[in-house]
Amino acid sequence: MISSDKIPNNVDLHLNKRLQRALEHWQPAYIQWWQDMGPQGFQHFHQVYVRTAISVDPKGWAHFEYVRLPEYRWGIFLADPVINRTVGFGDFYGKPVWQEVPGEFRNQLRRLIVTQGDTEPASVEQQRWLGHRCPSLYDLRSLFQVNVEEGRHLWAMVYLLHSYFGRDGRDEAEDLLARQSGNRDKPRILDAFNEPIDTWLDFFMFTMFTDRDGKSQLLSLSESALDPLSRTTRFMLTEEAHHMFVGDTGIGRIVERTAQLMKDTGYSEDVRKLGGIDLPTIQKHINLWFSLSLDLHGNEVSTNAAAYFANGLKGRAEEAKWSEHEVKETAYELDLVEDGQVKRQAVPMRNAMNEVLRDWYVDDCQSGVTRWNKILERYGIADRLRLPDRKFNRGIGQFASIHTDPDGTLISEETWLRRKYEWLPSPRDKEYLLSIMSRPVYEIGKFANYIVPPARGVKGTPVNFEYVRTEL
């Protein structure tokens, strides 16, 4: 770990004074953004037991300590280089990776980095009020861990923009702080990052499904022929795994508490009378956040995705597992909409790269749903949670022009408008969730009625550990 006066880092920032000055100029605007748009009410008088990366090796990456949130080390990290690494896919397959941005791909790479970078501060903004509704100190600490790591991921993308894109990169870095989740005039780039996250059920769904899209995108970018982008995203993936763990286990803990309450009521669905979250409400939130996150993968057929793959900019998740890496002749079968009907068709695989990634994502999501259903099975409950059909509630791509029910059956717009709150969270559902979360639980070792404690604490600590402490 090498430190500069203002920005701890492991990229020898002190050897590049121009870059160091540029990032130090950007830093105060970032800190101001964090104060204004980060966790509200917990900035100055609380210390949080968080994992703070001080290096990329396992011992440094998994370093835990109490930190005031604005004093978190946002240091920029690159994973260690892979010696003699070559491009793993596309038209440049087998050639040495790039250490600088090729001029002909400058705009495409900048677009990819900006789009990824825009998601990081967006999620912090979406979640900034959740601390006032937290179900426990354990969960409050998890929220803040996610928030500070998203902030560090923003730093990582800004480092790339400043390092490799000159004035354009500096302007883009400023715009990353100028846009704001849900802002009518300057919204975030991707729709899912403009959705409000007002309840902890939404937060857990977001970290389960939307952060899992983040994992799939980072896996794709980690294959990039631009080696600094690959190294940056490879390190980000180590932190993204924890975000998905928070969502996966958070929903599992709610499902388990729901199962307990159902058992107490003779397996009645009406657990709201006991202050729990009923299974239909959980399913509605799965339907919402899974479908929103499917949209993040883009159009099913995309010339941009084909160009990214051909030019070595963005590969497939876990590219090494594929048998053929240039993919010039291969076709891929997928559902397309033609004259209002869904038809199975074959398209060139390069044009279907978004759908290839979406296939990987759906399989990865299903593993979590399977775990939740095992909880219901353990409690003797016949109901099962499930992922909706990927055509359901889509706003981008082939299926944005049609309506289906969660099974994927085509329905009319009139039926959709009449029945959508059978399948998606209604205003009454949100009102109920806010009512049971109106009183935050800040007492050590205590948990809200709608969720069970975790199986274990953080980094060997007990569940009743003081994960967030207030300074007097």
C-alpha positions as CSV (number, residue, x, y, z in Angstrom):
1,M,0.0,0.0,0.0
2,I,1.4,3.4,-1.0
3,S,0.0,6.5,0.4
4,S,-0.2,10.0,-0.9
5,D,-1.1,12.8,1.4
6,K,-4.7,12.8,0.4
7,I,-5.5,9.6,-1.5
8,P,-4.2,6.2,-0.3
9,N,-3.7,4.0,-3.3
10,N,-1.8,1.1,-4.8
11,V,-1.2,2.5,-8.3
12,D,1.9,4.7,-7.6
13,L,-0.2,7.8,-7.8
14,H,2.8,9.9,-6.5
15,L,4.7,9.1,-9.7
16,N,2.1,10.8,-11.9
17,K,1.7,14.4,-10.5
18,R,-0.8,15.4,-13.2
19,L,-3.1,12.5,-12.4
20,Q,-2.6,13.0,-8.7
21,R,-3.6,16.7,-8.9
22,A,-6.7,15.9,-11.1
23,L,-8.0,13.3,-8.6
24,E,-7.2,15.6,-5.6
25,H,-9.3,18.2,-7.4
26,W,-12.2,15.8,-7.8
27,Q,-12.0,14.5,-4.2
28,P,-13.7,17.4,-2.4
29,A,-16.6,17.2,-4.8
30,Y,-16.9,13.5,-4.0
31,I,-16.8,14.1,-0.3
32,Q,-19.5,16.8,-0.6
33,W,-21.6,14.3,-2.6
34,W,-21.1,11.7,0.0
35,Q,-22.2,14.1,2.8
36,D,-25.2,15.2,0.8
37,M,-26.3,11.9,-0.8
38,G,-24.7,9.2,1.4
39,P,-26.3,7.6,4.5
40,Q,-28.2,10.4,6.1
41,G,-27.8,11.0,9.8
42,F,-24.8,8.6,10.3
43,Q,-22.0,10.6,8.9
44,H,-20.2,12.2,11.8
45,F,-21.2,10.7,15.2
46,H,-21.2,7.0,14.4
47,Q,-18.4,4.5,14.0
48,V,-19.1,1.5,11.8
49,Y,-17.3,-1.9,11.9
50,V,-16.5,-2.2,8.2
51,R,-14.1,-4.1,6.0
52,T,-11.7,-1.6,4.6
53,A,-9.4,-2.6,1.7
54,I,-5.8,-1.5,2.4
55,S,-4.3,-3.8,-0.3
56,V,-5.5,-6.3,-2.8
57,D,-4.0,-9.4,-1.1
58,P,-6.4,-11.4,1.1
59,K,-4.9,-10.1,4.4
60,G,-5.2,-6.5,3.3
61,W,-8.5,-6.8,1.5
62,A,-10.2,-8.4,4.6
63,H,-9.1,-5.8,7.1
64,F,-11.8,-4.8,9.6
65,E,-12.0,-1.8,11.8
66,Y,-14.3,0.9,13.2
67,V,-14.5,3.9,10.8
68,R,-16.5,7.0,10.5
69,L,-18.1,6.8,7.1
70,P,-16.6,10.0,5.6
71,E,-13.2,8.8,6.7
72,Y,-13.4,5.5,4.9
73,R,-10.3,4.8,2.7
74,W,-11.7,5.2,-0.9
75,G,-8.2,4.2,-2.2
76,I,-8.1,3.1,-5.8
77,F,-7.0,-0.5,-6.3
78,L,-6.1,-2.6,-9.3
79,A,-5.8,-6.4,-8.9
80,D,-2.3,-7.7,-9.5
81,P,-1.5,-8.1,-13.2
82,V,-1.6,-11.5,-14.9
83,I,1.8,-12.0,-16.5
84,N,1.7,-12.4,-20.3
85,R,-2.0,-12.1,-20.4
86,T,-3.6,-12.2,-23.9
87,V,-7.0,-11.2,-25.2
88,G,-9.4,-14.1,-24.5
89,F,-12.1,-13.5,-27.2
90,G,-13.1,-11.8,-30.4
91,D,-11.1,-10.6,-33.4
92,F,-8.0,-10.0,-31.3
93,Y,-8.1,-13.4,-29.6
94,G,-4.6,-14.5,-28.5
95,K,-2.9,-11.2,-28.9
96,P,-1.3,-9.2,-26.0
97,V,-3.7,-7.2,-23.9
98,W,-3.6,-3.4,-24.1
99,Q,-2.1,-1.1,-21.4
100,E,-3.4,2.0,-23.2
101,V,-6.7,2.8,-24.9
102,P,-6.7,2.3,-28.6
103,G,-7.9,5.4,-30.4
104,E,-10.4,3.6,-32.5
105,F,-12.1,2.1,-29.4
106,R,-11.9,5.2,-27.2
107,N,-15.6,6.2,-27.3
108,Q,-16.8,2.6,-26.8
109,L,-14.6,2.0,-23.8
110,R,-15.5,5.4,-22.3
111,R,-19.2,4.6,-22.7
112,L,-18.8,1.2,-20.9
113,I,-16.8,2.7,-18.0
114,V,-19.2,5.6,-17.6
115,T,-22.3,3.4,-17.6
116,Q,-20.7,1.0,-15.0
117,G,-19.5,4.0,-13.0
118,D,-22.9,5.6,-12.9
119,T,-24.5,2.7,-11.2
120,E,-22.2,2.9,-8.1
121,P,-23.2,6.3,-6.7
122,A,-26.8,5.7,-7.8
123,S,-27.3,2.8,-5.4
124,V,-25.9,4.9,-2.5
125,E,-28.4,7.6,-3.3
126,Q,-31.3,5.2,-3.5
127,Q,-30.5,3.8,-0.1
128,R,-29.5,6.9,1.8
129,W,-32.6,6.9,4.2
130,L,-32.7,3.2,5.0
131,G,-30.6,3.6,8.2
132,H,-33.7,5.2,9.8
133,R,-35.7,2.0,9.3
134,C,-33.1,-0.7,10.0
135,P,-34.1,-4.1,11.4
136,S,-30.9,-4.4,13.5
137,L,-27.4,-3.1,14.0
138,Y,-26.1,-6.1,12.1
139,D,-28.2,-5.1,9.1
140,L,-27.3,-1.4,9.5
141,R,-23.6,-2.3,9.3
142,S,-24.3,-4.4,6.2
143,L,-26.0,-1.4,4.5
144,F,-23.1,0.8,5.3
145,Q,-20.6,-1.8,4.1
146,V,-22.4,-2.0,0.7
147,N,-22.6,1.9,0.6
148,V,-18.9,2.5,1.2
149,E,-17.8,-0.2,-1.3
150,E,-20.1,1.3,-4.0
151,G,-18.3,4.6,-3.3
152,R,-15.0,2.9,-3.7
153,H,-16.1,1.3,-7.0
154,L,-17.0,4.9,-8.2
155,W,-13.4,5.9,-7.3
156,A,-12.1,3.0,-9.4
157,M,-14.1,4.0,-12.4
158,V,-13.1,7.7,-12.0
159,Y,-9.4,6.6,-11.8
160,L,-9.8,5.0,-15.2
161,L,-11.5,8.0,-16.7
162,H,-8.9,10.4,-15.4
163,S,-6.0,8.1,-16.4
164,Y,-7.0,7.2,-19.9
165,F,-9.5,9.7,-21.3
166,G,-8.0,13.2,-20.8
167,R,-10.4,16.1,-20.6
168,D,-13.3,14.0,-21.7
169,G,-12.7,11.6,-18.8
170,R,-12.5,14.5,-16.3
171,D,-15.8,15.9,-17.6
172,E,-17.4,12.5,-17.3
173,A,-16.1,12.1,-13.8
174,E,-17.8,15.4,-12.8
175,D,-21.0,14.3,-14.4
176,L,-21.0,11.1,-12.3
177,L,-21.6,13.3,-9.3
178,A,-24.0,15.7,-11.1
179,R,-26.5,13.0,-12.0
180,Q,-28.8,11.9,-9.2
181,S,-31.1,8.8,-8.8
182,G,-34.7,9.7,-9.5
183,N,-33.9,13.3,-10.5
184,R,-36.2,14.4,-13.3
185,D,-33.7,16.7,-15.0
186,K,-30.5,14.6,-14.5
187,P,-31.5,11.0,-13.7
188,R,-29.1,8.1,-13.5
189,I,-28.4,6.4,-16.9
190,L,-30.1,3.1,-16.2
191,D,-33.8,2.9,-15.1
192,A,-33.3,0.4,-12.3
193,F,-31.1,2.9,-10.5
194,N,-33.8,5.6,-10.5
195,E,-36.2,3.3,-8.6
196,P,-36.8,4.3,-4.9
197,I,-35.5,1.9,-2.3
198,D,-37.6,2.8,0.7
199,T,-38.0,-0.5,2.5
200,W,-35.5,-3.2,3.6
201,L,-37.3,-5.8,1.5
202,D,-36.5,-3.6,-1.6
203,F,-32.9,-3.3,-0.4
204,F,-32.4,-7.0,0.0
205,M,-34.0,-7.6,-3.4
206,F,-31.8,-4.9,-5.0
207,T,-28.6,-6.5,-3.5
208,M,-29.8,-9.9,-4.5
209,F,-30.9,-9.2,-8.1
210,T,-29.5,-5.8,-9.2
211,D,-26.1,-6.3,-7.7
212,R,-26.1,-9.8,-9.3
213,D,-26.4,-8.0,-12.6
214,G,-23.4,-6.0,-11.4
215,K,-21.6,-9.2,-10.9
216,S,-22.4,-10.4,-14.5
217,Q,-21.4,-7.0,-16.0
218,L,-18.1,-7.0,-14.0
219,L,-17.3,-10.5,-15.0
220,S,-17.8,-9.5,-18.6
221,L,-15.6,-6.4,-18.2
222,S,-12.9,-8.3,-16.4
223,E,-12.4,-10.2,-19.6
224,S,-11.6,-6.9,-21.4
225,A,-8.5,-6.5,-23.6
226,L,-7.9,-3.2,-21.8
227,D,-5.9,-4.6,-19.0
228,P,-6.4,-1.7,-16.5
229,L,-10.2,-2.1,-16.9
230,S,-9.8,-5.9,-16.4
231,R,-7.7,-5.5,-13.3
232,T,-10.0,-2.9,-11.8
233,T,-13.2,-4.9,-12.2
234,R,-11.5,-8.1,-11.0
235,F,-10.9,-6.5,-7.7
236,M,-14.4,-5.0,-7.6
237,L,-15.8,-8.5,-7.9
238,T,-14.4,-9.5,-4.6
239,E,-16.5,-6.9,-2.9
240,E,-19.6,-7.4,-5.1
241,A,-19.9,-11.0,-3.7
242,H,-20.6,-9.6,-0.2
243,H,-23.4,-7.3,-1.6
244,M,-25.1,-10.4,-3.1
245,F,-24.6,-12.2,0.2
246,V,-26.4,-9.4,2.0
247,G,-29.4,-9.7,-0.4
248,D,-29.5,-13.5,-0.6
249,T,-29.3,-14.1,3.2
250,G,-31.5,-11.0,4.0
251,I,-34.4,-12.4,1.9
252,G,-33.7,-15.8,3.4
253,R,-34.0,-14.5,6.9
254,I,-37.3,-12.7,6.1
255,V,-38.6,-15.9,4.4
256,E,-37.7,-17.9,7.6
257,R,-39.5,-15.5,9.9
258,T,-42.5,-15.6,7.6
259,A,-42.4,-19.4,7.8
260,Q,-42.3,-19.2,11.6
261,L,-45.3,-16.9,11.7
262,M,-47.2,-19.0,9.3
263,K,-46.6,-22.0,11.5
264,D,-47.8,-20.0,14.5
265,T,-51.0,-19.1,12.6
266,G,-51.8,-22.6,11.4
267,Y,-50.1,-22.0,8.0
268,S,-52.4,-19.1,7.2
269,E,-51.0,-16.6,4.7
270,D,-52.2,-13.7,6.7
271,V,-49.0,-13.1,8.7
272,R,-49.5,-9.4,8.5
273,K,-51.7,-9.6,11.6
274,L,-48.5,-10.6,13.4
275,G,-46.3,-8.0,11.8
276,G,-44.6,-10.3,9.3
277,I,-44.2,-10.1,5.5
278,D,-46.5,-12.5,3.7
279,L,-45.2,-14.7,0.9
280,P,-47.3,-13.0,-1.9
281,T,-45.6,-9.7,-1.0
282,I,-42.2,-11.3,-1.1
283,Q,-43.1,-12.8,-4.5
284,K,-44.2,-9.4,-5.9
285,H,-40.9,-7.9,-4.9
286,I,-39.0,-10.8,-6.6
287,N,-41.1,-10.1,-9.8
288,L,-40.3,-6.4,-9.6
289,W,-36.5,-6.4,-9.0
290,F,-35.8,-9.5,-11.2
291,S,-37.6,-7.9,-14.2
292,L,-35.9,-4.5,-13.6
293,S,-32.5,-6.2,-13.4
294,L,-33.2,-8.2,-16.6
295,D,-33.5,-4.9,-18.4
296,L,-30.0,-3.9,-17.3
297,H,-28.6,-6.4,-19.8
298,G,-29.9,-4.5,-22.7
299,N,-31.6,-5.6,-26.0
300,E,-31.7,-9.3,-26.8
301,V,-30.2,-8.5,-30.3
302,S,-27.6,-5.8,-30.2
303,T,-25.0,-4.6,-32.7
304,N,-23.3,-2.7,-29.9
305,A,-22.8,-6.0,-27.9
306,A,-21.5,-7.6,-31.1
307,A,-19.0,-4.8,-31.6
308,Y,-17.9,-4.9,-27.9
309,F,-17.2,-8.6,-28.3
310,A,-15.5,-8.4,-31.7
311,N,-13.2,-5.7,-30.6
312,G,-12.2,-7.3,-27.3
313,L,-13.9,-4.7,-25.1
314,K,-16.4,-6.9,-23.2
315,G,-16.5,-10.7,-23.2
316,R,-18.9,-13.2,-21.8
317,A,-19.1,-14.0,-18.1
318,E,-16.5,-16.7,-17.4
319,E,-15.2,-16.7,-20.9
320,A,-12.7,-19.4,-20.3
321,K,-15.5,-21.9,-19.8
322,W,-16.6,-21.5,-23.4
323,S,-15.1,-23.8,-26.0
324,E,-15.0,-21.3,-28.9
325,H,-13.9,-17.7,-28.3
326,E,-14.0,-16.0,-31.7
327,V,-17.7,-16.9,-32.4
328,K,-17.8,-15.8,-36.0
329,E,-20.1,-18.5,-37.4
330,T,-22.1,-19.6,-34.3
331,A,-25.8,-19.0,-34.1
332,Y,-27.8,-18.6,-30.9
333,E,-31.5,-19.3,-30.4
334,L,-33.7,-16.9,-28.5
335,D,-37.3,-15.6,-28.3
336,L,-38.1,-12.5,-30.4
337,V,-41.3,-10.6,-30.9
338,E,-42.8,-10.5,-34.4
339,D,-46.2,-9.0,-35.2
340,G,-47.1,-9.1,-31.5
341,Q,-46.2,-12.8,-31.2
342,V,-43.2,-14.5,-29.5
343,K,-41.2,-16.7,-31.9
344,R,-38.1,-18.7,-31.4
345,Q,-35.4,-17.6,-33.8
346,A,-31.7,-18.1,-34.4
347,V,-29.4,-15.0,-34.7
348,P,-25.6,-14.7,-35.0
349,M,-24.2,-15.3,-31.5
350,R,-22.2,-12.1,-31.4
351,N,-25.4,-10.1,-31.8
352,A,-27.0,-12.1,-29.0
353,M,-24.2,-11.5,-26.4
354,N,-26.6,-9.6,-24.1
355,E,-28.9,-12.6,-24.1
356,V,-26.0,-14.9,-23.5
357,L,-25.1,-12.9,-20.4
358,R,-28.8,-12.8,-19.4
359,D,-28.9,-16.6,-19.5
360,W,-26.0,-16.8,-17.2
361,Y,-27.7,-14.3,-14.9
362,V,-31.0,-16.1,-14.7
363,D,-29.3,-19.3,-13.7
364,D,-27.3,-17.5,-11.0
365,C,-30.5,-16.0,-9.6
366,Q,-32.3,-19.3,-9.5
367,S,-29.7,-20.7,-7.1
368,G,-30.9,-18.1,-4.5
369,V,-34.6,-18.8,-5.0
370,T,-33.8,-22.5,-4.6
371,R,-32.2,-21.8,-1.2
372,W,-35.2,-19.8,-0.1
373,N,-37.6,-22.6,-1.1
374,K,-35.6,-25.0,1.0
375,I,-36.4,-22.9,4.0
376,L,-40.2,-23.2,3.2
377,E,-39.8,-26.9,2.7
378,R,-38.0,-27.2,6.1
379,Y,-41.0,-25.6,7.8
380,G,-43.5,-27.9,6.0
381,I,-44.9,-25.1,3.8
382,A,-46.1,-26.1,0.3
383,D,-45.8,-22.7,-1.2
384,R,-42.8,-21.9,-3.4
385,L,-41.2,-18.7,-4.5
386,R,-40.1,-18.5,-8.2
387,L,-38.6,-16.2,-10.8
388,P,-41.1,-14.8,-13.2
389,D,-40.7,-15.5,-16.9
390,R,-38.1,-13.2,-18.5
391,K,-40.8,-11.6,-20.7
392,F,-42.7,-10.3,-17.7
393,N,-42.7,-6.5,-16.9
394,R,-39.9,-5.6,-19.3
395,G,-39.1,-2.0,-20.2
396,I,-36.2,-2.6,-22.6
397,G,-35.7,-5.0,-25.5
398,Q,-38.0,-7.3,-27.4
399,F,-40.6,-7.7,-24.7
400,A,-41.1,-4.0,-23.9
401,S,-43.8,-3.9,-26.6
402,I,-45.9,-6.7,-25.1
403,H,-47.5,-7.6,-21.8
404,T,-47.4,-11.0,-20.1
405,D,-48.3,-12.5,-16.8
406,P,-45.5,-13.9,-14.6
407,D,-45.8,-17.3,-16.4
408,G,-45.0,-15.5,-19.7
409,T,-48.5,-15.8,-21.2
410,L,-49.4,-12.9,-23.5
411,I,-52.2,-10.7,-22.1
412,S,-53.8,-7.5,-23.3
413,E,-52.9,-4.0,-22.0
414,E,-56.4,-3.8,-20.4
415,T,-55.7,-7.0,-18.5
416,W,-52.3,-5.8,-17.5
417,L,-53.6,-2.5,-16.1
418,R,-56.3,-4.4,-14.2
419,R,-54.2,-7.1,-12.7
420,K,-50.6,-5.7,-12.4
421,Y,-50.8,-5.2,-8.6
422,E,-51.6,-8.9,-8.3
423,W,-48.0,-9.4,-9.5
424,L,-46.1,-6.3,-8.5
425,P,-45.9,-4.3,-5.3
426,S,-48.9,-2.0,-4.8
427,P,-49.0,1.3,-2.9
428,R,-50.8,-0.5,-0.1
429,D,-48.0,-3.1,0.0
430,K,-45.4,-0.3,0.4
431,E,-47.6,1.4,3.0
432,Y,-47.7,-1.8,5.1
433,L,-43.9,-2.4,4.8
434,L,-43.2,1.2,5.8
435,S,-45.5,0.7,8.8
436,I,-43.6,-2.3,10.2
437,M,-40.3,-0.6,9.5
438,S,-41.2,2.8,11.0
439,R,-39.3,2.1,14.3
440,P,-35.6,1.2,13.6
441,V,-33.9,-1.3,15.9
442,Y,-30.7,0.1,17.3
443,E,-30.4,-2.1,20.4
444,I,-27.5,-4.5,20.4
445,G,-28.5,-8.0,19.6
446,K,-32.1,-7.2,18.9
447,F,-34.0,-7.7,15.6
448,A,-37.2,-6.5,14.0
449,N,-40.2,-8.9,14.2
450,Y,-40.2,-9.5,10.4
451,I,-36.7,-11.0,10.2
452,V,-34.7,-13.6,12.0
453,P,-31.1,-13.1,13.2
454,P,-28.3,-14.2,10.9
455,A,-26.7,-17.6,11.4
456,R,-23.4,-16.0,12.5
457,G,-21.9,-12.6,13.0
458,V,-19.3,-10.7,10.9
459,K,-15.7,-11.9,10.8
460,G,-16.0,-14.2,13.8
461,T,-17.9,-11.6,15.9
462,P,-21.1,-12.6,17.8
463,V,-24.4,-11.6,16.4
464,N,-24.9,-9.3,19.5
465,F,-21.7,-7.3,18.6
466,E,-21.9,-3.5,18.6
467,Y,-21.5,-3.2,14.8
468,V,-22.4,0.5,14.8
469,R,-21.6,2.6,17.8
470,T,-22.5,6.2,18.6
471,E,-19.9,8.7,19.8
472,L,-21.0,10.7,22.8
